[in-house]
Amino acid sequence: ELRAALPMQVAFSPKLYFNLLSEGSVDASLVTDSIALGPFALLFPELRDVTGFARADAHVTGTVGNPNLSGTIYVINGALTPIIADRRYTDINAEIVFTQRSAEIRKLHAFSGGPLDATGRIDFPSLRNPEANIKVTLDKFRPAGVDAHPDAYASGTINIVGPLFSPVVNGAVSIGGGDIPVPMTGNVGI
């Protein structure tokens, strides 16, 4: 069961657009023993071939400026392909626990040539301004595909801290074992 009463602006054209308003009451929940993740790809056009399941008993009440979160969401045997990365991520499993104004990422695991594991938390001083404190560990994880070339792997640790939508990212990562895609910019004649 998915239900939501959120103060939102929604547009369907020229593309799907959601904007949470800065004020208003919220009352939303997702309660399910098992729900396929595939249909959620319609909300995220930058992903393709989404598979796997979620189990959830998660709730948010209060207001946009003063939310109260509770419950847990599990992702089980997920897989997806980010269009920008052109690389399949498999074995996606996660446990996220919501408590008052935070989401604790107890476990987030994905595999693409090697594992990616993340833990940490996202705090919600308001629903519109989440704050991240996440540690990501890579062990020969291959984040992106390169046509007709071996894909490079990344190993190391990345810290994601600050506003979730514009965080500070730092750490120590080594790249090896192949090529990485570099977008073409500027004058192609140079």
Disulfide bonds with the S-S distance in Angstrom:
none
